[in-house]
Amino acid sequence: MKIAVLGAGNGGQAMAGHFSLLGFKVNLYNRNITKIREIQNTKEIRVIGEINGLASIDMVTDDIELAVRDVDLIMVTTTADAHSDIANKLAPFLRDNQIIVLNPGRTLGAIEFSHIIRKNSTKKVFIAEAQSLIYACRIEKPGEVKIIGIKDRVFFSAFPSTDTDYVIEKLNAVYNCFIKVENVLVTSLENIGAILHPAVVLLNAAAIERGNLFYFYNDMTPSVSKFISDLDRERLMVGDSFGIKLHSVSDWVSYAYGKVKGENLNEKMQNNPAYYKIQAPDKLNSRMLMEDIPTGVLPIIELGKLCNLELPLLNGVLHITQSVLSCDFRLKGRTLENIGLGNISKEELLKIL
């Protein structure tokens, strides 16, 4: 199987390196080639941490047509706010039966991606989303990525869900951590990052702007953990309204990472080795807000509206972030209207999944 990894940030470099070390031919694409010039020159990624080795990369390019030509599997690892741009760039160069996986899709990612592909391509492709990135990872220096932790289980669904078994069967030949769920509404509402990331950033905004470095998860305090748990209850309410039993953030940490111990969310955050040395962002307009609000918080609110839920805390996070960053995420974010589901009802949405 030949694989294209689209997006050469932390996750993309970890995935490209890991899959190469597993013996697969990998092409690596990035929209800005200057950011990965070292890898382009050497065609190598040094992987350290949970996995160690020098990985050979077949092609390193900013030409998406070349990146996906003759590949079987396309793994999209850009931040979710770039998915629409990637879908538009990718559509003209697809061929029948290619598999596209969003790592992760965040909330309603596969639906948005499919909406754009169907508008711009007649090829029969399979589109799916993972609930979370497989790795906790960070680029250490040009050409070197550290894999801090690897999740044991990641929820997974295709859109439509009738394609899920086929896609997972193919993916199991590469890496078998993916767990089938009923449909992409489950992966969408299990978007834990939408709950964790904005809450930590907003409640530490002053420290971030002052340049006071701290560990994003490991330095979490009880009051921040309590707010996250309260925020999470609104996400769980949306799931309940759709008949979906979701994992709480606290339960998910134990589920995804296996052996994490703790009586509550705060203890689990401090006891998870995969989270020990992940630094907080050094600016407010990082992906923790710029990605997780328009592709997580906003579409969860939109799904809540279909169920006549008010969700005051999630709406508060949205409005405070828009005020702090002086922007309106509804213009290009994942509203139902923007992803091709304008005027859909709850019942109609469930039928198309």
N, C-alpha and C positions, 0 to 999 in steps of 0.2 A: 504494500500500500504506500502510495506517495502522498505526502501531506504538505499543505500550504498553511503557514501561520501568518495571519494578517494582524499586524500590530506588534512592534518590537519594544514595548515597555517592559516593566518587571515581569509580568505574566507571560508575555510573548517570548521573551528570551529564555525564561525558565522552561516553558513548554517545548520550544524548538530544540533546546539543548537536551532536555530529558528524552524526547521522542527520538532524537538522533542517537543518543546513547543506547536506546532500546533496539536500535537497528533499522530504523525507518529513514527513508530519504525525505528531507525536509527543505522546503523553500521558505524564506523569511521575508516578509514585505513590511515596509514602513512608509507612511506618507512623506515623512521627512527623512531622507537618506543621510543627511549630515549627522543626525543623532546616533547613527549606527555605522559610521564610517569605518571604525576599527574592525567591526565584524565583517563588513563588506570587503575590506582589504585582506583579511586573513581567512575568511569563510570558516571561522571557528568561534565557539563560545565555551569559555571555561565555566563549568558548573561545580559549585562547592556546597557544602552543607549536608543535607539529608542524602543527596546524590553527589558523587564526585566523578569528574572526568572531563576530558577535552572533546567536545562535540563538534563534528564536521557538519557544516551547513551547505547543502547543494547550491543554493542560489540566495543571494541577498540583494534585494532590489526595491525600487520605488515605483516599478511598473507592474500594476496589478494584473494586467493581461498576461505577462510572462510568469508571474507568481502562481497563477491558478491553472495555467495551461497543462493539460494532461495529469492533473492531480485528482485523487479520489476523494480526499477529505480536506475541507477548508475550515480551519479553526480560527475564529475571529476572537482576538484577545485585546482589541482596543477598548478604551473606556466606552461605556454604553452610550454616552452622548455623541459618540462618533459613528454609531451603527448606521444611521440614516445616510451619512456621507459614504461609508463603505459600501452599503447596499447599492447606491446609485452608481458608484464607480465600478462595482463588480458585475452588475446585471448584464452588460453587453457581452461579457466574455465567458459566461457560464456554458456548460455543456450538460446534456441529459445525464441524470443519475448521480451527479455530484452531491455530496453531503456537506451542508453548512451548519456549523455548531457555534453558537454564541457562548463565550466563556467569560463571564456569565451573561445571561440575557437581561439581568435585573428584572424590571417589571414590564410585562407585555412586549419584551424585546423581539421574540420570534414573530409575533403578530405584526409589529411595525416593519420588521425586515421583510417578511413575506409580502406585505402590502406593497412595498417599493419594488421588490423583485417581480411580482406579478404584473405590475404596471409597465415594466421595462424589459421583460424577457418572456419568451414563450417556452423556454426549456423546462423540462420536468426535473426539478431538484428537490432535495429533502432539506428542510429547515428545522432546526431544533435548538433548544437552549438548556444550558446547565444552570442550576440554581446559584452556584457559587464557583469561583475559580478554584481549581484543584489545589493550588499552591498558596502558601504564605511565602513570599519571596521578595528580594530586593536586589537591584543592580548595585554591585559593589564598586565597580569601575568599568571603563569601556572594555567590552569583551568578556566580562565576568559577572555572573549572577549567582546569588546565594539562595538556595531553597531552604527556608527555615523550617517549614513543615509541609506535609502532604496530607490532605484530607482522606479519610478512609471511605467516606460515603458522600456522594453528591447527588441530589435529586435531579432528575432529567426527564424531559418530555420533548417530543416533536410537535410541530403544528402543521397539519392536524395530528391528533393523537394516534390515529390509525397507522401512522408511519413510525411510531416509537420503537416497536419491537425490531423492525428492520434496521433502524439506525443504531440502536444499542448493540445488536449483534455484530455490526461492522466495527463499532468503537471498541468492543471487548477484545478485538485483535490487537488494539493499541494499548488500552489501559482500562481495567475493569472495575473502576470505582463508581460508575454511574448506576443509580438506582431509579428504575422506572416509576413514575407517578402517573396519576390519572390523566392529567392534561397540563397545558402551560399555565393555567390559572394557579395550579399548585406551586410550580416553580416561581411564578411571578409573585405570589403572596408569601413565599418563603424567602423573600429578599431581605435577609437579615441586615445587610449593609445599609439599607435605607433607614433602619431604626438606629443602628449603632453609630454610624459615621457622622451624620449631621448633628446629633445630640451632643456628642463629645466635642465637636468643633465649636458649636454655638456656646456651650457652657464653659468653654475655655478660650473664648475669642480674645479676651484681653491678654492672656498669657501668650497666645500665638502672635498677636500684633506686637507685643513687647519683645518677642524673640526669646522667650523663656522656653527652652527645649524640654520636652517631657516624652515619656513613652506613652503611645496612644492608648493602648489597652492596659498595660501593666500598672500604670499610675492612676487608673480609674479610682474614683472615690465613692463612698457609699451613697452620697446624695446624687451624683451623676448616674450611678447604677439604678437608683430608685426611679429617676426620671425616665431612663431607658425602659425600665419595666412597665411604667405607666403608659408610655408611648406605645410600647409593644402590645398592650392590651387592646388598643384601637385596631392594630393590624389583625389581631386574633378575632376581633369582632367582625371584621370584613370577611375573614375566612369562614366563620360560623354562619354568616348570612348566605354564603354560597354553598353551605353544606360541607365545608372542608375543615378537617381537624388539623390545624397547623402546630408546629413546634414553637414553643416560646423561645425567645433568644437564649435564655439560660439552658433549656433542654437541648437546643440545637448545638451549642458549644460542646456539650458532652457527647452528643450524637456524632457530630462531624469529626471530632478529634479523638474520640475513643476513650482515653484514659484520664481525662481531665477531672480532677476532684474539686469539690467545693460545695458548701451548703447553699450558696446563693450566687447570683450573677457576678457580684463583685469579687468573691473568692475565686470563681472559675476563671475570670479574666486575669487574675494575678497568678494563677497556678497553671496556666496554659503555656508550655514551652514555646509553642509556635508564635506566641504573642510577645515574648519577653523583650525583644530588642527592636520592635517596630516603632520608629519615631513618629511623633505627631507632625503634621504638615507645618511648614514655616510661613504659610500665608493662608488667608481665609478663602481665597478663590482657588482652592485646590480641588481635586476630583471629589473629595469628601463632601463638598457642597455642589460643585458644578456638574458632577455626574449623578450623585445620589438624590438630589432634589428633583431634577426634571425627568429622570428615568426610574425613580423609586417612590419617593414621597408623593409626588404629583399624581402618577397613575394609580397609586393605592387610594388616594383621595377620590379619584375619578371612579374607581370601582365601588368605593363606599357610597357614592351618590346613587349608583344603580340600585343600591340596597336601602336607600333613604337613611343613611347614617351621617351624623354631623361631624364626628371626628375632630373635636376642638384642638387637641394637642398636635395632631399631624398638620392641621390647617395653620396652627400657630407657628410651627417650625417652617412651613412654606412661607408665610407672610414675613416672619422675622428675617429669614434668609434673603428674601427679595428686597427688604428694606436695607439690610446691611450691605448687600452687593449692588444695590440700585439697578435691579433688573426685573424682568417679568418672564418667568420660566414657562408661562402658558403659551407664549408666542411660538416656541419651537419644541417645547417639551412634549411628553407623551400624554396629551389629552386624548380622549377617545376620538374626538374630531380629527386630530392631527394624524392618527394612525389608521384612519379609514373606517372607524366604527361610530361615526356621528349618528346620533338618534337611535342607537341600538338599545334594546331593553335587556334586562338581566336574563330573561328566558331565552332571548335570541342569541345572546353571547354564549350561553351554555351549549346551545345547539351546534355552533360552528367549531367548537374546540375539538 
